Amino acid sequence: MVTIQDIANKSGVAISTVSRALADSPKISVKTKERIKKLAQDMGYTPNFAARNLTQRESNTVGVVFQPQAAGSAENDFAMQLLFGINSQLVARQYLLTTATGSNWSEVYNAVKMMVEAGQVRRFILLYTVENDPISELLRENNARVVVTGEPEQANDVLYVDNDNRRAGEEATRQLVDQFNLKAPLFVRTLADWRYERNREIGFHIAQPDGQVLSLPIDFQAQKQVLESYFELHHEIDGIIASDDKIGYLARNQAQAHLPTHPKLPTIAFNRSEYARLGGKDFYSVDVLPRSLGSEAVRLLFNDQRSVLEQTKATSVIVPYRLPEFGDETW
């Protein structure tokens, strides 16, 4: 059976464009709609009315969708804490939790498609945010209710939960700089360009307009090499603000090996994970309360089931974060 994904591949446009063109959206030009409709007809596309009709029948299951995970990758403590928060709310509502995972986007897409078509799952929480997401478009086509964790790349009526990462980046930077009287702090992040990293970097620059930023590749060995080369050339660095605990832990270890003048750089990062525990003295972490993020995601997901008087019109929930207390390194 021909799908809108097949039409998108053939036409060279986003799946969202195909979906809107076939639905006569005014956001799509007449010329593009005509081209897409003709191509759909030529390919033998038939709208999946059966799937649309199933939207009135909903299983007592919520799908939680992960971004692709590499085989053998380390457990993501942040995601696990999110799941604990999500499940605690689902149990209270007598709903089940099921996850969609895969080693690539195609596998994740097919897992979600099976949930929708065979499992009649109509409520989803996405643990990622990307632009032009075909999974989001699939769920929209099937009238599923979706909540995203993290600020969406395109905030067109998207339900989401997040922290105020800009403010958190600013406050964490000021706290570390003031506590240790830093003159040359460094912000370390990855090249993945996740929204939360961008926002924490923006917060860092608000506190330190001239502060240095180092963006690391995704590969672990490459990260070590970039950090080694950087610290060999920048002996002035006297503190680290990192986009997450793992990056902060790696950065400080490399600094310790290659900065003889600063063997133990004071460091502040995010997530309050096991890496923060391993960091030891003068390694601090901002708690972004992932269990609360998960709980609030479920509450927002089921907002439509509340009475008219109880429903909120808010499309997002900003969960507070907790800055660390210096001098108190116990867990």
Solvent accessible surface area in square Angstrom, and as a share of the most:
residue,aa,sasa,rsa
1,M,166,0.74
2,V,34,0.20
3,T,31,0.18
4,I,7,0.04
5,Q,50,0.22
6,D,54,0.28
7,I,0,0.00
8,A,5,0.04
9,N,104,0.53
10,K,139,0.59
11,S,18,0.12
12,G,68,0.66
13,V,41,0.24
14,A,36,0.28
15,I,9,0.04
16,S,17,0.11
17,T,30,0.17
18,V,0,0.00
19,S,19,0.12
20,R,78,0.28
21,A,0,0.00
22,L,49,0.25
23,A,74,0.58
24,D,82,0.43
25,S,17,0.11
26,P,129,0.81
27,K,149,0.63
28,I,25,0.12
29,S,65,0.42
30,V,103,0.59
31,K,168,0.71
32,T,35,0.20
33,K,31,0.13
34,E,112,0.50
35,R,114,0.42
36,I,0,0.00
37,K,77,0.33
38,K,129,0.55
39,L,34,0.17
40,A,6,0.04
41,Q,144,0.64
42,D,97,0.50
43,M,56,0.25
44,G,53,0.51
45,Y,37,0.14
46,T,85,0.49
47,P,54,0.34
48,N,45,0.23
49,F,125,0.52
50,A,70,0.54
51,A,6,0.05
52,R,92,0.33
53,N,108,0.55
54,L,34,0.17
55,T,26,0.15
56,Q,158,0.70
57,R,142,0.52
58,E,69,0.31
59,S,30,0.19
60,N,77,0.39
61,T,19,0.11
62,V,0,0.00
63,G,0,0.00
64,V,0,0.00
65,V,0,0.00
66,F,27,0.11
67,Q,54,0.24
68,P,35,0.22
69,Q,62,0.28
70,A,71,0.55
71,A,103,0.80
72,G,87,0.84
73,S,59,0.38
74,A,79,0.61
75,E,137,0.61
76,N,74,0.38
77,D,54,0.28
78,F,61,0.25
79,A,9,0.07
80,M,66,0.29
81,Q,41,0.18
82,L,3,0.02
83,L,25,0.12
84,F,93,0.39
85,G,3,0.03
86,I,0,0.00
87,N,63,0.32
88,S,63,0.41
89,Q,31,0.14
90,L,0,0.00
91,V,96,0.55
92,A,82,0.63
93,R,77,0.28
94,Q,152,0.68
95,Y,34,0.13
96,L,117,0.58
97,L,51,0.26
98,T,46,0.26
99,T,59,0.34
100,A,1,0.00
101,T,69,0.40
102,G,15,0.14
103,S,64,0.41
104,N,67,0.34
105,W,96,0.34
106,S,70,0.45
107,E,80,0.36
108,V,0,0.00
109,Y,26,0.10
110,N,86,0.44
111,A,32,0.25
112,V,0,0.00
113,K,46,0.20
114,M,134,0.60
115,M,21,0.09
116,V,1,0.00
117,E,64,0.29
118,A,80,0.62
119,G,34,0.33
120,Q,44,0.20
121,V,6,0.04
122,R,9,0.03
123,R,14,0.05
124,F,0,0.00
125,I,0,0.00
126,L,2,0.01
127,L,23,0.12
128,Y,10,0.04
129,T,16,0.10
130,V,51,0.29
131,E,103,0.46
132,N,87,0.44
133,D,13,0.07
134,P,42,0.26
135,I,1,0.00
136,S,26,0.17
137,E,4,0.02
138,L,7,0.04
139,L,0,0.00
140,R,123,0.45
141,E,27,0.12
142,N,6,0.03
143,N,94,0.48
144,A,17,0.13
145,R,62,0.22
146,V,31,0.18
147,V,0,0.00
148,V,11,0.06
149,T,18,0.10
150,G,20,0.19
151,E,56,0.25
152,P,9,0.06
153,E,38,0.17
154,Q,86,0.38
155,A,73,0.56
156,N,98,0.50
157,D,133,0.69
158,V,34,0.20
159,L,27,0.14
160,Y,38,0.14
161,V,0,0.00
162,D,14,0.07
163,N,8,0.04
164,D,58,0.30
165,N,4,0.02
166,R,123,0.45
167,R,140,0.51
168,A,1,0.00
169,G,0,0.00
170,E,38,0.17
171,E,50,0.22
172,A,0,0.00
173,T,0,0.00
174,R,107,0.39
175,Q,47,0.21
176,L,0,0.00
177,V,19,0.11
178,D,112,0.58
179,Q,99,0.44
180,F,62,0.26
181,N,103,0.53
182,L,15,0.08
183,K,156,0.66
184,A,20,0.16
185,P,3,0.02
186,L,0,0.00
187,F,0,0.00
188,V,0,0.00
189,R,19,0.07
190,T,16,0.09
191,L,113,0.56
192,A,38,0.29
193,D,75,0.39
194,W,65,0.23
195,R,45,0.16
196,Y,75,0.29
197,E,1,0.00
198,R,68,0.25
199,N,7,0.04
200,R,10,0.04
201,E,33,0.15
202,I,65,0.33
203,G,0,0.00
204,F,0,0.00
205,H,64,0.28
206,I,90,0.46
207,A,10,0.08
208,Q,42,0.19
209,P,103,0.65
210,D,142,0.73
211,G,14,0.14
212,Q,58,0.26
213,V,48,0.28
214,L,21,0.11
215,S,41,0.27
216,L,0,0.00
217,P,31,0.20
218,I,116,0.59
219,D,85,0.44
220,F,100,0.42
221,Q,103,0.46
222,A,28,0.22
223,Q,14,0.06
224,K,64,0.27
225,Q,117,0.52
226,V,50,0.29
227,L,0,0.00
228,E,66,0.30
229,S,62,0.40
230,Y,28,0.11
231,F,0,0.00
232,E,91,0.41
233,L,143,0.71
234,H,51,0.23
235,H,87,0.39
236,E,81,0.37
237,I,0,0.00
238,D,23,0.12
239,G,0,0.00
240,I,0,0.00
241,I,0,0.00
242,A,0,0.00
243,S,0,0.00
244,D,25,0.13
245,D,1,0.01
246,K,96,0.41
247,I,8,0.04
248,G,0,0.00
249,Y,60,0.23
250,L,15,0.08
251,A,0,0.00
252,R,8,0.03
253,N,58,0.30
254,Q,23,0.10
255,A,0,0.00
256,Q,82,0.36
257,A,73,0.57
258,H,44,0.20
259,L,0,0.00
260,P,106,0.67
261,T,91,0.53
262,H,58,0.26
263,P,73,0.46
264,K,104,0.44
265,L,1,0.01
266,P,16,0.10
267,T,0,0.00
268,I,0,0.00
269,A,0,0.00
270,F,0,0.00
271,N,35,0.18
272,R,84,0.31
273,S,11,0.07
274,E,90,0.41
275,Y,73,0.28
276,A,3,0.02
277,R,111,0.41
278,L,104,0.52
279,G,6,0.06
280,G,37,0.36
281,K,145,0.61
282,D,25,0.13
283,F,9,0.04
284,Y,13,0.05
285,S,3,0.02
286,V,0,0.00
287,D,24,0.12
288,V,1,0.00
289,L,28,0.14
290,P,13,0.08
291,R,127,0.46
292,S,43,0.28
293,L,7,0.03
294,G,0,0.00
295,S,15,0.10
296,E,45,0.20
297,A,0,0.00
298,V,0,0.00
299,R,83,0.30
300,L,6,0.03
301,L,0,0.00
302,F,6,0.02
303,N,11,0.06
304,D,62,0.32
305,Q,106,0.47
306,R,84,0.31
307,S,61,0.39
308,V,133,0.77
309,L,175,0.87
310,E,114,0.51
311,Q,76,0.34
312,T,57,0.33
313,K,202,0.85
314,A,51,0.40
315,T,67,0.39
316,S,34,0.22
317,V,41,0.23
318,I,91,0.46
319,V,5,0.03
320,P,97,0.61
321,Y,35,0.13
322,R,153,0.56
323,L,57,0.28
324,P,14,0.09
325,E,125,0.56
326,F,43,0.18
327,G,74,0.71
328,D,77,0.40
329,E,66,0.29
330,T,109,0.63
331,W,128,0.45
